[in-house]
Amino acid sequence: MIFDYTIKYKSENIYENPVHEAYWQFLVTPENNDSQELLSSNFNTSVDARIENSINGYDFETARIHCKKAFEKIHFEAEFRLLKKEKNPFDFTPALDNALDYDLIDSLIFKVEFESFLKETELTKLIEKHKNIYLFNKELSIFDNLIALNHWVYIHIYFKTGVTHVGTFLDEIIEKRHGVCQDFSHLFCAIARHNKIPTRYVSGYLHQGDGFFGDSQMHAWVEAYIPNVGWVGFDPTNDLLANHNHIKVSHGKDYNDCAPLKGIIYSSGKNETKYSVEVTYQQ
């Protein structure tokens, strides 16, 4: 089945004092891949500014905005339309011998090929006492271990907004057991990588009509590499596998590689930011 999606992204920034010059980078455009086709993309702002499209280091499209005229309030609006295919995440042939897959992930050639997504970052770092908080059972396949990990993260953390921020470290998340989608995803990445599975942090959109956690703004989930299968999406915030409800924008090692908005503002005083995401589809 194919779904016709429309995504509307809106952001409003209000500043206490005039902004004399500003630079922004938006990473909010859905990518083209095997399961989704971007049909149209429109991005605009309320002030006179130059908007340029470019490609970042992970080959994802960004919108770069440079404004030289003073302002105190600015709006950004983006609208995307795409087709998304429903995909069966279980549509692959299971390994006949699990030991061969575990031997492969232990091999030097595998570690070199996937080095970027095997090493820990500041946001996916397990402190010493948490290193073995979750270990894989080698009697199970890698896929089954990842399914179990997805469920473990889901029940270990309680979804709660306003108690963490994008720079919160894992030791606090593990011990206080609360967070939002990026925290679930960082914990999954850290544990999977500790168990030698390459894992990518994914940023994107989640369809808002199905009652999922994390569906009011941009969402985060993960992709793990399974030998002889490929990259498979896991959403530990909702204890499910990524499917047509998940619209991918980008991936990286952690949130810092996938931040929807980065900017440099030449101003002083306080500022307020509001943004919203609306995701709708028809079959």
C-alpha positions in Angstrom: 0.0 0.0 0.0 1.2 3.6 -0.8 0.3 6.6 1.3 0.2 10.2 0.1 1.7 12.4 2.9 1.6 16.1 3.5 3.9 17.6 6.1 3.7 21.2 7.4 6.5 22.5 9.5 6.1 25.9 11.2 8.5 27.8 13.5 8.2 31.2 15.1 11.0 33.1 16.9 10.5 36.3 18.9 13.4 38.3 20.2 13.6 40.8 23.1 15.9 43.0 21.1 16.4 43.4 17.4 18.5 40.8 15.6 21.0 42.5 13.3 22.2 39.5 11.4 21.4 35.8 11.6 22.3 32.4 10.0 20.2 29.3 10.2 20.4 25.7 9.0 17.2 23.7 8.8 17.4 19.9 8.4 13.7 19.2 8.0 13.3 18.0 4.3 12.3 14.3 4.0 14.9 12.3 2.1 14.3 10.2 -1.0 14.9 6.5 -0.4 13.5 3.1 -1.3 10.3 3.5 0.7 9.6 7.3 0.3 9.5 9.6 -2.7 9.6 13.4 -2.2 7.1 15.0 -4.7 7.4 18.6 -3.7 9.2 20.9 -1.2 8.5 24.5 -0.3 10.3 26.6 2.3 9.8 30.3 3.0 10.3 32.9 5.7 8.6 36.1 6.8 11.6 38.3 6.4 13.8 39.3 3.5 16.5 36.6 3.5 18.5 34.5 1.2 17.5 30.7 1.2 19.9 28.2 -0.3 19.7 24.4 -0.4 22.8 22.4 0.2 23.9 18.9 1.1 25.4 18.1 4.5 28.2 15.6 5.4 25.8 12.7 5.6 24.3 13.5 2.1 21.0 15.0 3.4 19.4 18.2 2.1 19.6 21.3 4.3 18.0 24.8 3.9 20.5 27.6 4.8 19.2 31.0 5.5 21.1 34.3 5.9 19.3 37.4 7.0 21.1 40.8 7.1 18.2 43.1 7.9 17.2 43.8 11.5 14.1 42.1 12.9 12.4 41.1 16.2 10.1 38.4 15.0 10.5 35.8 12.2 8.4 32.9 10.9 9.6 29.9 9.0 7.2 27.6 7.1 7.9 24.5 5.1 5.5 22.1 3.3 6.4 18.8 1.9 4.5 16.2 -0.1 5.7 12.6 -0.5 4.6 9.1 -1.3 5.4 6.5 1.4 5.3 2.7 0.8 4.2 0.3 3.5 6.9 -2.2 4.1 6.9 -5.5 6.0 10.0 -5.3 8.3 9.9 -9.0 8.8 10.2 -9.7 5.1 13.7 -11.4 5.1 15.1 -14.8 5.4 16.4 -15.5 8.9 20.0 -16.6 9.3 20.4 -20.4 9.4 23.3 -20.2 11.8 23.3 -17.3 14.4 26.9 -18.0 15.2 28.0 -16.9 11.7 26.4 -13.5 12.2 28.1 -13.0 15.6 31.5 -14.1 14.0 30.9 -11.5 11.3 30.3 -8.5 13.7 33.5 -9.6 15.5 35.6 -9.4 12.4 38.0 -6.6 11.7 36.6 -5.9 8.2 33.1 -5.4 9.7 34.3 -3.1 12.4 36.2 -1.0 9.9 33.3 -0.7 7.5 30.8 0.4 10.2 33.2 2.3 12.5 31.2 5.6 12.5 28.1 3.9 13.9 29.9 1.6 16.3 31.8 4.2 18.4 30.2 6.0 21.3 29.6 9.8 21.4 29.0 12.1 24.3 25.3 11.5 23.9 25.5 7.7 23.5 28.1 7.0 26.2 27.5 4.5 28.9 29.4 5.2 32.1 31.2 2.2 33.7 28.5 1.1 36.0 26.0 1.0 33.2 28.2 -0.7 30.6 26.5 -4.1 31.0 23.0 -2.9 31.8 21.7 -4.9 28.8 23.7 -7.7 27.1 22.6 -9.7 24.1 21.8 -13.4 24.3 23.8 -15.1 21.6 21.4 -18.0 21.5 19.0 -15.6 19.8 19.5 -14.0 16.4 20.7 -10.4 16.2 17.3 -9.4 15.0 15.5 -11.0 17.9 18.0 -9.4 20.3 17.2 -6.0 18.8 13.5 -6.6 19.1 14.0 -7.4 22.8 16.2 -4.3 23.3 13.5 -2.2 21.6 11.0 -3.4 24.2 13.4 -3.1 27.1 14.1 0.6 26.4 10.4 1.2 26.0 9.6 -0.2 29.4 12.7 1.2 31.1 12.0 4.9 30.3 8.8 6.7 31.0 7.9 9.2 28.2 7.8 12.7 29.8 8.4 16.0 28.2 10.2 18.9 29.9 12.5 16.9 32.1 15.4 16.5 29.7 17.0 18.5 27.0 19.0 17.7 23.9 22.3 17.6 25.8 21.1 15.3 28.7 23.6 12.5 29.3 22.6 8.8 29.4 23.5 8.3 33.1 20.8 10.7 34.2 18.3 9.2 31.8 19.0 5.6 32.9 18.8 6.5 36.6 15.9 8.9 36.6 14.0 6.8 33.9 12.3 9.6 32.1 12.8 11.3 28.8 11.5 11.9 25.2 12.2 10.3 21.9 15.8 11.4 21.5 16.6 9.9 24.9 15.0 6.6 24.0 17.0 6.6 20.8 20.3 7.5 22.4 19.9 4.7 24.9 19.1 2.2 22.2 22.1 3.3 20.2 24.4 3.1 23.2 23.4 -0.4 24.2 23.3 -1.8 20.6 26.8 -0.4 19.9 28.1 -1.8 23.1 26.8 -5.1 21.8 28.8 -4.5 18.6 25.8 -3.6 16.4 26.1 -0.5 14.1 23.3 1.9 14.9 22.2 5.2 13.5 20.2 7.9 15.2 17.3 8.9 12.9 15.4 12.2 12.8 12.1 12.6 11.0 8.3 12.8 11.3 5.8 10.5 12.8 2.2 10.4 11.7 0.2 12.3 14.3 -3.1 10.3 14.0 -2.1 7.0 15.5 -1.6 7.9 19.1 2.1 7.4 19.3 4.4 9.0 21.8 6.5 11.8 20.4 4.1 12.6 17.6 3.6 16.4 18.2 6.9 17.6 16.9 9.8 16.0 15.0 10.5 12.5 16.1 13.6 10.3 16.6 14.1 6.6 16.2 17.1 4.4 15.2 18.3 2.1 12.4 20.4 -0.9 13.3 22.5 -2.9 10.8 21.7 -6.6 10.7 24.1 -8.8 8.7 22.6 -10.2 5.5 19.5 -8.1 6.1 20.6 -4.4 6.1 19.5 -1.4 8.0 16.2 -1.9 10.0 14.3 0.8 11.8 13.4 0.5 15.5 11.3 3.0 17.4 11.9 2.3 21.1 9.7 5.3 22.2 6.7 3.3 20.9 8.0 -0.3 21.0 7.6 -0.9 17.3 9.5 -1.2 14.0 9.6 1.8 11.7 7.1 1.6 8.9 5.0 3.9 6.8 4.2 6.1 9.8 7.9 7.1 10.0 9.0 9.7 7.5 12.8 9.9 7.5 14.7 13.2 7.2 18.3 12.3 8.2 20.5 10.0 10.2 23.8 10.4 12.1 25.7 9.2 15.2 23.4 11.1 17.6 21.1 14.2 17.9 24.0 16.6 17.2 24.3 15.2 13.6 20.5 15.5 13.0 19.4 18.7 14.8 16.5 20.1 12.8 17.7 23.7 13.4 21.1 25.2 14.1 21.7 28.9 14.1 23.9 31.9 14.9 22.1 35.1 16.0 23.7 38.5 16.5 21.5 40.0 19.2 21.1 40.4 23.0 18.4 39.6 25.5 15.9 36.8 25.7 14.1 35.0 22.9 11.2 32.6 22.6 10.8 29.8 20.0 7.7 27.9 19.1 7.3 25.3 16.4 4.7 22.8 15.3 4.5 19.9 12.9 1.4 18.6 11.2 1.5 15.2 9.4 -1.5 13.9 7.4 -2.0 11.3 4.7 -4.4 9.6 2.5 -4.1 6.1 1.0 
